[in-house]
Amino acid sequence: MCGRYSLARETVETRVGNERVRRHGQPRYNIAPSQRAPVVRSTSAGLTIDDLRWGLVPGWSRDEQIGFSLINARGETLADKPAFREAFRSRRCLVLADGFYEWQALGRSKQPWRFLRHDEAPLLFAGLWESWHAPGQSVALDSFTVVTTAANGVVAPIHDRMPACLDAESAALWLDPATPADALRSLINPGPDAEWRRYRVDPIVGQARIDDAHCIEALPEQPTLF
């Protein structure tokens, strides 16, 4: 499960296939479920970056509360789960990030860790999005979920899942409506161990209201136990 992530820079520029996308805005150090965050979508006018709410609300939902339980979508079952299969077929997106957090159980407490690339390059999480209308409302709520996969060797000692991270070419295929389902499933895999690193951060990252640079600061290193 990915329950927190970051986009801790004002300007993010990255490549999706042969196109470059650029986002300029307030740094986000602690993006939490139900908050709005930038995602890349493919439209008839090209690639766009829009702020959607984290927590997928399918079009058939009675209310938006279901989004709290649909912040992640297991990559292995996207085509089968009623909450995700339509979005997997035709509403795929990329979630802009530069790191994510997971928690390590330590007795009665939990220690958060931040995971990012060694080069600190932007990340493109595979995602799905949906548009939902509340009864009697004309304005739609656009929401998204982060697709997850089995953890790589850097993440696995802390958690068994991680976001599915795509490179530029894979990201273009993920957004392409013509990409077959089998090819899409082959894109959902953990990033190579050698490209990733982790470090401990302050437990304040567990508080959704705190969103400042302190969230991504590394705690002093301790002897590793794994």
Backbone as CSV, one residue per row, in Angstrom:
resi,resn,N_x,N_y,N_z,CA_x,CA_y,CA_z,C_x,C_y,C_z
1,MET,0.840,-1.199,0.000,0.000,0.000,0.000,0.873,1.246,0.000
2,CYS,0.492,2.224,-0.789,1.154,3.528,-0.781,0.146,4.534,-0.226
3,GLY,0.394,4.989,1.010,-0.550,5.880,1.660,-0.081,7.304,1.800
4,ARG,1.147,7.588,1.397,1.693,8.937,1.399,2.781,9.013,0.322
5,TYR,2.902,10.170,-0.311,4.010,10.373,-1.232,4.312,11.861,-1.307
6,SER,5.348,12.220,-2.064,5.791,13.610,-2.113,6.028,14.058,-3.553
7,LEU,5.958,15.371,-3.730,6.380,16.038,-4.965,7.023,17.341,-4.497
8,ALA,8.215,17.184,-3.895,8.825,18.243,-3.080,9.672,19.217,-3.902
9,ARG,9.090,19.782,-4.930,9.807,20.755,-5.760,8.780,21.632,-6.463
10,GLU,9.175,22.889,-6.707,8.263,23.818,-7.370,8.057,23.460,-8.833
11,THR,9.132,23.091,-9.506,9.045,22.798,-10.933,9.436,21.356,-11.199
12,VAL,8.578,20.649,-11.889,8.834,19.266,-12.274,8.751,19.193,-13.786
13,GLU,9.795,18.696,-14.402,9.796,18.507,-15.852,10.288,17.102,-16.142
14,THR,9.525,16.372,-16.928,9.904,15.005,-17.245,9.373,14.659,-18.628
15,ARG,9.734,13.483,-19.091,9.384,13.077,-20.447,8.397,11.923,-20.415
16,VAL,7.417,11.984,-21.308,6.472,10.890,-21.528,6.540,10.555,-23.010
17,GLY,7.221,9.479,-23.351,7.488,9.196,-24.746,8.352,10.298,-25.327
18,ASN,7.894,10.883,-26.427,8.640,11.968,-27.066,8.182,13.349,-26.605
19,GLU,7.229,13.389,-25.691,6.709,14.665,-25.209,7.285,14.991,-23.838
20,ARG,7.423,16.282,-23.575,7.854,16.723,-22.260,6.672,17.356,-21.543
21,VAL,6.545,17.039,-20.262,5.498,17.647,-19.452,6.167,18.442,-18.339
22,ARG,5.547,19.548,-17.986,6.135,20.441,-16.989,5.043,20.923,-16.048
23,ARG,5.318,20.841,-14.766,4.385,21.326,-13.754,5.104,22.292,-12.842
24,HIS,4.516,23.466,-12.640,5.071,24.448,-11.711,4.004,24.748,-10.676
25,GLY,4.353,24.603,-9.423,3.394,24.842,-8.358,4.037,24.679,-6.998
26,GLN,3.228,24.716,-5.982,3.715,24.609,-4.610,4.285,23.221,-4.343
27,PRO,5.475,23.132,-3.730,6.004,21.806,-3.363,5.053,21.094,-2.410
28,ARG,4.967,19.780,-2.564,4.113,18.962,-1.697,4.999,17.898,-1.050
29,TYR,5.135,17.996,0.247,6.041,17.102,0.979,5.327,15.898,1.577
30,ASN,4.007,15.962,1.659,3.260,14.918,2.361,1.856,14.837,1.775
31,ILE,1.751,14.291,0.581,0.454,14.162,-0.087,-0.291,12.987,0.523
32,ALA,-1.521,13.244,0.963,-2.310,12.255,1.692,-3.629,11.975,0.978
33,PRO,-4.242,10.821,1.238,-5.544,10.504,0.635,-6.568,11.600,0.879
34,SER,-7.417,11.813,-0.111,-8.490,12.817,-0.163,-7.972,14.191,-0.566
35,GLN,-6.656,14.373,-0.613,-6.101,15.647,-1.068,-5.970,15.650,-2.594
36,ARG,-5.909,16.841,-3.156,-5.719,16.967,-4.597,-4.230,16.977,-4.939
37,ALA,-3.897,16.357,-6.055,-2.502,16.247,-6.468,-2.451,16.145,-7.985
38,PRO,-1.310,16.522,-8.587,-1.228,16.564,-10.053,-1.053,15.195,-10.704
39,VAL,-1.829,14.977,-11.751,-1.711,13.766,-12.561,-1.672,14.168,-14.031
40,VAL,-1.035,13.321,-14.839,-0.939,13.535,-16.283,-1.992,12.677,-16.973
41,ARG,-2.778,13.327,-17.841,-3.769,12.603,-18.631,-3.579,12.912,-20.115
42,SER,-4.003,11.969,-20.947,-3.927,12.150,-22.394,-5.290,12.588,-22.910
43,THR,-5.332,13.696,-23.640,-6.570,14.208,-24.203,-6.388,14.419,-25.699
44,SER,-7.466,14.794,-26.357,-7.385,15.057,-27.796,-6.460,16.223,-28.107
45,ALA,-6.236,17.083,-27.105,-5.348,18.233,-27.285,-3.912,17.926,-26.877
46,GLY,-3.639,16.702,-26.435,-2.300,16.325,-25.983,-2.291,16.007,-24.499
47,LEU,-1.118,16.003,-23.908,-0.991,15.688,-22.492,-1.340,16.911,-21.649
48,THR,-2.103,16.684,-20.586,-2.457,17.754,-19.657,-2.099,17.321,-18.243
49,ILE,-1.837,18.303,-17.381,-1.614,18.044,-15.964,-2.748,18.707,-15.193
50,ASP,-3.474,17.902,-14.428,-4.621,18.393,-13.678,-4.538,17.914,-12.233
51,ASP,-5.086,18.693,-11.327,-5.149,18.300,-9.920,-6.427,17.510,-9.677
52,LEU,-6.268,16.230,-9.350,-7.388,15.353,-9.048,-7.330,14.934,-7.586
53,ARG,-8.443,14.454,-7.064,-8.468,14.025,-5.665,-7.977,12.593,-5.554
54,TRP,-7.101,12.354,-4.564,-6.543,11.011,-4.379,-7.545,10.141,-3.634
55,GLY,-7.938,9.051,-4.287,-8.933,8.119,-3.767,-10.015,7.952,-4.806
56,LEU,-9.958,6.873,-5.579,-10.824,6.703,-6.741,-12.298,6.584,-6.331
57,VAL,-13.138,7.357,-7.005,-14.587,7.271,-6.820,-15.188,6.830,-8.155
58,PRO,-15.513,5.539,-8.306,-16.074,5.057,-9.574,-17.385,5.760,-9.910
59,GLY,-17.715,5.795,-11.198,-18.912,6.494,-11.634,-20.190,5.943,-11.051
60,TRP,-20.208,4.654,-10.676,-21.424,4.035,-10.136,-21.566,4.183,-8.626
61,SER,-20.611,4.864,-7.977,-20.632,4.975,-6.515,-21.840,5.782,-6.024
62,ARG,-22.324,5.422,-4.852,-23.420,6.170,-4.241,-22.930,7.486,-3.649
63,ASP,-21.711,7.446,-3.108,-21.135,8.672,-2.546,-19.619,8.602,-2.677
64,GLU,-18.955,9.692,-2.304,-17.513,9.793,-2.509,-16.692,9.126,-1.421
65,GLN,-17.331,8.620,-0.368,-16.589,8.029,0.742,-15.827,6.776,0.333
66,ILE,-16.260,6.119,-0.737,-15.555,4.915,-1.192,-14.121,5.220,-1.567
67,GLY,-13.839,6.476,-1.899,-12.493,6.853,-2.313,-11.439,6.583,-1.261
68,PHE,-11.818,6.627,0.023,-10.840,6.388,1.083,-10.322,4.954,1.066
69,SER,-11.087,4.027,0.532,-10.642,2.637,0.460,-10.069,2.269,-0.895
70,LEU,-10.020,3.238,-1.817,-9.520,2.974,-3.166,-8.386,3.919,-3.533
71,ILE,-7.480,4.138,-2.577,-6.317,4.987,-2.878,-5.267,4.228,-3.673
72,ASN,-5.299,2.901,-3.592,-4.374,2.039,-4.337,-5.164,0.997,-5.109
73,ALA,-4.574,0.531,-6.214,-5.158,-0.532,-7.013,-4.066,-1.556,-7.305
74,ARG,-4.294,-2.799,-6.906,-3.302,-3.842,-7.151,-3.179,-4.102,-8.650
75,GLY,-1.956,-4.003,-9.170,-1.744,-4.152,-10.600,-2.158,-5.503,-11.141
76,GLU,-2.104,-6.530,-10.287,-2.404,-7.889,-10.730,-3.884,-8.098,-11.041
77,THR,-4.774,-7.248,-10.512,-6.213,-7.503,-10.633,-6.983,-6.336,-11.237
78,LEU,-6.309,-5.439,-11.934,-6.980,-4.257,-12.476,-8.107,-4.611,-13.439
79,ALA,-7.918,-5.644,-14.239,-8.909,-5.989,-15.249,-10.098,-6.740,-14.665
80,ASP,-10.007,-7.167,-13.409,-11.041,-7.998,-12.812,-11.912,-7.270,-11.795
81,LYS,-11.340,-6.329,-11.061,-12.072,-5.666,-9.983,-13.071,-4.654,-10.543
82,PRO,-14.344,-4.724,-10.134,-15.343,-3.786,-10.655,-14.972,-2.323,-10.454
83,ALA,-14.258,-2.019,-9.367,-13.900,-0.624,-9.086,-12.873,-0.076,-10.060
84,PHE,-12.110,-0.975,-10.724,-10.982,-0.519,-11.527,-11.048,-0.892,-13.003
85,ARG,-11.817,-1.889,-13.375,-11.673,-2.445,-14.723,-12.041,-1.458,-15.828
86,GLU,-13.054,-0.616,-15.631,-13.395,0.354,-16.673,-12.313,1.419,-16.809
87,ALA,-11.804,1.886,-15.669,-10.727,2.876,-15.711,-9.466,2.271,-16.324
88,PHE,-9.180,1.011,-16.012,-8.014,0.343,-16.593,-8.148,0.270,-18.108
89,ARG,-9.371,0.092,-18.573,-9.607,-0.025,-20.008,-9.455,1.324,-20.725
90,SER,-9.894,2.412,-20.098,-9.954,3.655,-20.877,-9.607,4.934,-20.126
91,ARG,-9.262,4.857,-18.837,-8.951,6.083,-18.099,-7.690,5.882,-17.265
92,ARG,-6.580,5.757,-17.965,-5.296,5.592,-17.297,-4.590,6.950,-17.197
93,CYS,-3.776,7.108,-16.179,-3.079,8.381,-15.973,-1.714,8.114,-15.354
94,LEU,-0.948,9.171,-15.186,0.362,9.114,-14.533,0.327,10.055,-13.337
95,VAL,0.788,9.586,-12.208,0.804,10.389,-10.983,2.212,10.937,-10.798
96,LEU,2.342,12.257,-10.763,3.649,12.893,-10.597,4.098,12.806,-9.145
97,ALA,5.342,12.399,-8.931,5.885,12.256,-7.579,7.401,12.358,-7.639
98,ASP,8.033,12.421,-6.476,9.499,12.288,-6.422,9.942,11.384,-5.283
99,GLY,8.992,10.819,-4.563,9.288,9.879,-3.490,7.996,9.397,-2.874
100,PHE,8.080,8.317,-2.082,6.904,7.838,-1.357,7.333,7.296,-0.005
101,TYR,6.369,7.137,0.883,6.635,6.715,2.256,5.982,5.363,2.541
102,GLU,6.659,4.573,3.370,6.071,3.359,3.930,6.506,3.263,5.385
103,TRP,5.735,2.488,6.167,5.971,2.392,7.602,6.468,1.001,8.002
104,GLN,7.492,0.982,8.832,8.069,-0.256,9.366,7.542,-0.469,10.784
105,ALA,6.953,-1.627,11.027,6.439,-1.945,12.361,7.595,-2.250,13.305
106,LEU,7.624,-1.539,14.431,8.649,-1.736,15.457,7.951,-1.878,16.807
107,GLY,7.529,-3.106,17.097,6.774,-3.313,18.328,5.456,-2.579,18.269
108,ARG,5.238,-1.674,19.237,3.993,-0.904,19.262,4.061,0.381,18.452
109,SER,5.208,0.676,17.905,5.370,1.903,17.115,5.664,1.558,15.655
110,LYS,5.627,2.591,14.829,5.942,2.426,13.409,6.897,3.526,12.972
111,GLN,7.904,3.130,12.215,8.909,4.067,11.732,8.704,4.316,10.237
112,PRO,8.433,5.559,9.827,8.284,5.830,8.398,9.631,5.938,7.680
113,TRP,9.657,5.466,6.458,10.813,5.555,5.578,10.391,6.238,4.286
114,ARG,11.316,6.977,3.702,11.073,7.590,2.399,11.890,6.852,1.343
115,PHE,11.274,6.607,0.200,11.908,5.904,-0.915,11.945,6.834,-2.126
116,LEU,13.088,6.869,-2.785,13.272,7.723,-3.946,14.403,7.177,-4.802
117,ARG,14.531,7.722,-5.999,15.622,7.315,-6.860,16.935,7.924,-6.367
118,HIS,18.038,7.242,-6.648,19.351,7.785,-6.282,19.579,9.158,-6.909
119,ASP,19.136,9.337,-8.151,19.352,10.615,-8.827,18.269,11.638,-8.506
120,GLU,17.304,11.258,-7.660,16.211,12.131,-7.226,15.374,12.644,-8.391
121,ALA,15.370,11.902,-9.482,14.572,12.277,-10.648,13.087,12.134,-10.344
122,PRO,12.236,12.873,-11.056,10.792,12.719,-10.862,10.347,11.288,-11.144
123,LEU,9.278,10.901,-10.497,8.693,9.576,-10.671,7.362,9.699,-11.380
124,LEU,7.028,8.692,-12.165,5.729,8.595,-12.808,5.072,7.312,-12.327
125,PHE,4.133,7.436,-11.372,3.385,6.273,-10.917,2.307,5.958,-11.947
126,ALA,2.121,4.680,-12.249,0.951,4.282,-13.031,-0.295,4.577,-12.197
127,GLY,-1.296,5.145,-12.833,-2.524,5.478,-12.118,-3.759,5.265,-12.978
128,LEU,-4.915,5.321,-12.325,-6.213,5.276,-12.996,-7.022,6.467,-12.498
129,TRP,-7.923,6.977,-13.341,-8.758,8.084,-12.893,-10.211,7.836,-13.268
130,GLU,-11.087,8.499,-12.561,-12.527,8.387,-12.792,-13.181,9.749,-12.618
131,SER,-14.352,9.895,-13.201,-15.161,11.097,-13.063,-16.506,10.690,-12.472
132,TRP,-16.907,11.339,-11.380,-18.124,10.961,-10.663,-18.990,12.192,-10.417
133,HIS,-20.287,12.029,-10.608,-21.235,13.111,-10.346,-22.047,12.785,-9.094
134,ALA,-22.025,13.671,-8.128,-22.896,13.527,-6.965,-24.334,13.769,-7.410
135,PRO,-25.288,13.093,-6.781,-26.690,13.292,-7.157,-27.076,14.769,-7.129
136,GLY,-27.635,15.228,-8.245,-28.090,16.602,-8.316,-27.018,17.624,-8.604
137,GLN,-25.763,17.169,-8.767,-24.656,18.098,-9.014,-24.219,18.017,-10.476
138,SER,-23.947,19.167,-11.072,-23.521,19.196,-12.470,-22.002,19.136,-12.612
139,VAL,-21.284,19.522,-11.558,-19.826,19.513,-11.600,-19.305,18.150,-11.150
140,ALA,-18.464,17.539,-11.965,-17.952,16.207,-11.664,-16.774,16.270,-10.703
141,LEU,-16.597,15.213,-9.930,-15.412,15.023,-9.102,-14.482,14.078,-9.835
142,ASP,-13.310,14.559,-10.223,-12.302,13.713,-10.855,-11.331,13.218,-9.788
143,SER,-11.110,11.920,-9.761,-10.286,11.317,-8.709,-9.352,10.293,-9.330
144,PHE,-8.363,9.850,-8.537,-7.379,8.904,-9.072,-6.957,7.908,-7.999
145,THR,-6.348,6.825,-8.461,-5.740,5.833,-7.587,-4.345,5.512,-8.098
146,VAL,-3.465,5.088,-7.195,-2.095,4.709,-7.541,-2.032,3.194,-7.715
147,VAL,-1.538,2.753,-8.852,-1.383,1.321,-9.118,-0.136,0.814,-8.397
148,THR,-0.273,-0.315,-7.698,0.855,-0.873,-6.954,1.262,-2.234,-7.507
149,THR,2.485,-2.620,-7.154,3.045,-3.891,-7.571,3.865,-4.463,-6.416
150,ALA,4.411,-5.662,-6.604,5.264,-6.255,-5.577,6.501,-5.389,-5.371
151,ALA,6.945,-5.283,-4.131,8.082,-4.420,-3.796,9.384,-4.960,-4.369
152,ASN,10.291,-4.036,-4.700,11.638,-4.449,-5.091,12.490,-4.673,-3.842
153,GLY,13.770,-4.973,-4.028,14.616,-5.333,-2.904,14.893,-4.204,-1.936
154,VAL,14.731,-2.953,-2.364,14.959,-1.810,-1.479,13.751,-1.584,-0.579
155,VAL,12.559,-1.780,-1.128,11.326,-1.523,-0.384,10.902,-2.731,0.450
156,ALA,11.171,-3.951,-0.034,10.645,-5.173,0.570,10.933,-5.342,2.062
157,PRO,12.097,-4.925,2.592,12.299,-5.073,4.043,11.334,-4.240,4.883
158,ILE,10.721,-3.232,4.269,9.800,-2.361,4.996,8.356,-2.689,4.672
159,HIS,8.075,-2.974,3.407,6.702,-3.229,2.976,6.718,-4.124,1.746
160,ASP,5.628,-4.892,1.535,5.611,-5.844,0.425,5.041,-5.275,-0.866
161,ARG,4.597,-4.009,-0.850,4.069,-3.376,-2.047,4.740,-2.026,-2.282
162,MET,4.679,-1.555,-3.529,5.192,-0.230,-3.871,4.444,0.270,-5.104
163,PRO,4.461,1.586,-5.365,3.845,2.071,-6.593,4.547,1.507,-7.821
164,ALA,3.781,1.255,-8.872,4.357,0.852,-10.155,4.906,2.105,-10.826
165,CYS,6.226,2.176,-10.987,6.888,3.367,-11.520,7.286,3.124,-12.977
166,LEU,6.950,4.063,-13.840,7.151,3.903,-15.274,8.257,4.827,-15.788
167,ASP,9.056,4.340,-16.734,10.002,5.221,-17.407,9.273,5.942,-18.541
168,ALA,9.977,6.795,-19.271,9.324,7.641,-20.273,8.596,6.825,-21.340
169,GLU,9.231,5.761,-21.811,8.626,4.962,-22.866,7.432,4.169,-22.337
170,SER,7.579,3.578,-21.158,6.479,2.822,-20.560,5.304,3.737,-20.230
171,ALA,5.612,4.967,-19.802,4.558,5.922,-19.478,3.720,6.250,-20.703
172,ALA,4.383,6.404,-21.856,3.655,6.693,-23.091,2.748,5.525,-23.466
173,LEU,3.237,4.312,-23.311,2.414,3.133,-23.597,1.240,3.046,-22.637
174,TRP,1.470,3.391,-21.371,0.400,3.333,-20.366,-0.745,4.281,-20.736
175,LEU,-0.419,5.436,-21.273,-1.451,6.412,-21.628,-2.093,6.138,-22.988
176,ASP,-1.424,5.380,-23.827,-1.906,5.138,-25.189,-3.159,4.252,-25.157
177,PRO,-4.300,4.732,-25.650,-5.521,3.924,-25.605,-5.446,2.668,-26.466
178,ALA,-4.474,2.601,-27.381,-4.357,1.443,-28.266,-3.499,0.324,-27.676
179,THR,-2.860,0.553,-26.535,-1.990,-0.477,-25.951,-2.836,-1.634,-25.435
180,PRO,-2.567,-2.885,-25.872,-3.355,-4.044,-25.422,-3.194,-4.286,-23.924
181,ALA,-4.202,-4.927,-23.340,-4.216,-5.171,-21.895,-2.999,-5.976,-21.455
182,ASP,-2.611,-6.985,-22.232,-1.454,-7.806,-21.846,-0.187,-6.962,-21.794
183,ALA,-0.040,-6.054,-22.760,1.127,-5.180,-22.775,1.084,-4.217,-21.591
184,LEU,-0.093,-3.737,-21.235,-0.223,-2.853,-20.073,0.199,-3.570,-18.802
185,ARG,-0.244,-4.807,-18.650,0.104,-5.556,-17.441,1.604,-5.773,-17.333
186,SER,2.278,-5.912,-18.474,3.733,-6.135,-18.443,4.499,-4.896,-17.973
187,LEU,3.844,-3.731,-18.000,4.502,-2.495,-17.564,4.496,-2.348,-16.050
188,ILE,3.636,-3.104,-15.380,3.448,-2.947,-13.939,4.450,-3.826,-13.208
189,ASN,5.572,-3.264,-12.845,6.610,-4.017,-12.146,7.430,-3.062,-11.300
190,PRO,8.163,-3.581,-10.326,8.975,-2.711,-9.463,10.187,-2.166,-10.200
191,GLY,10.624,-0.998,-9.816,11.826,-0.424,-10.416,13.063,-1.201,-9.997
192,PRO,14.119,-1.164,-10.803,15.356,-1.891,-10.473,15.928,-1.452,-9.128
193,ASP,16.381,-2.404,-8.331,16.920,-2.105,-6.995,18.022,-1.047,-7.046
194,ALA,18.895,-1.153,-8.050,20.076,-0.289,-8.101,19.724,1.178,-8.265
195,GLU,18.492,1.486,-8.711,18.102,2.874,-8.947,17.479,3.531,-7.716
196,TRP,17.272,2.754,-6.639,16.495,3.239,-5.510,17.316,3.317,-4.226
197,ARG,16.895,4.202,-3.340,17.451,4.265,-1.991,16.337,4.605,-1.006
198,ARG,16.625,4.453,0.272,15.635,4.722,1.319,16.309,5.380,2.505
199,TYR,15.544,6.110,3.288,16.050,6.643,4.543,14.880,6.895,5.500
200,ARG,15.181,6.907,6.777,14.161,7.108,7.797,13.785,8.586,7.879
201,VAL,12.498,8.850,8.148,12.032,10.226,8.329,11.236,10.320,9.627
202,ASP,10.943,11.547,10.013,10.235,11.811,11.266,8.799,11.281,11.188
203,PRO,8.297,10.677,12.267,6.918,10.171,12.281,5.850,11.228,12.046
204,ILE,6.216,12.517,12.056,5.209,13.541,11.779,4.597,13.392,10.396
205,VAL,5.286,12.659,9.502,4.745,12.480,8.162,3.420,11.722,8.209
206,GLY,3.146,11.058,9.302,1.869,10.366,9.461,0.707,11.303,9.692
207,GLN,0.978,12.586,9.951,-0.071,13.572,10.180,-0.336,14.328,8.879
208,ALA,-1.501,14.102,8.302,-1.805,14.647,6.982,-1.787,16.172,6.945
209,ARG,-2.025,16.805,8.093,-2.070,18.273,8.095,-0.679,18.898,7.994
210,ILE,0.365,18.104,8.232,1.732,18.624,8.165,2.289,18.378,6.774
211,ASP,2.622,19.462,6.097,3.110,19.367,4.722,4.215,20.401,4.527
212,ASP,5.373,20.126,5.128,6.504,21.039,4.977,7.789,20.236,4.800
213,ALA,8.885,20.932,4.587,10.143,20.278,4.234,10.659,19.343,5.315
214,HIS,10.201,19.519,6.554,10.645,18.638,7.637,10.246,17.182,7.353
215,CYS,9.175,16.993,6.576,8.696,15.639,6.288,9.707,14.803,5.506
216,ILE,10.552,15.459,4.697,11.481,14.687,3.861,12.903,14.694,4.398
217,GLU,13.116,15.321,5.565,14.458,15.351,6.130,14.822,13.988,6.701
218,ALA,16.053,13.555,6.430,16.511,12.255,6.909,16.839,12.299,8.396
219,LEU,16.415,11.279,9.122,16.833,11.117,10.511,18.254,10.569,10.540
220,PRO,18.981,10.764,11.647,20.337,10.192,11.749,20.311,8.692,11.480
221,GLU,21.326,8.222,10.798,21.387,6.810,10.458,21.617,5.967,11.702
222,GLN,21.048,4.759,11.670,21.223,3.780,12.728,21.772,2.495,12.131
223,PRO,22.441,1.659,12.931,22.907,0.373,12.378,21.741,-0.413,11.811
224,THR,21.899,-0.919,10.603,20.812,-1.663,9.964,20.592,-3.009,10.628
225,LEU,19.327,-3.412,10.712,18.977,-4.693,11.319,18.481,-5.691,10.283
226,PHE,18.564,-5.309,8.998,18.090,-6.200,7.957,18.901,-5.987,6.693
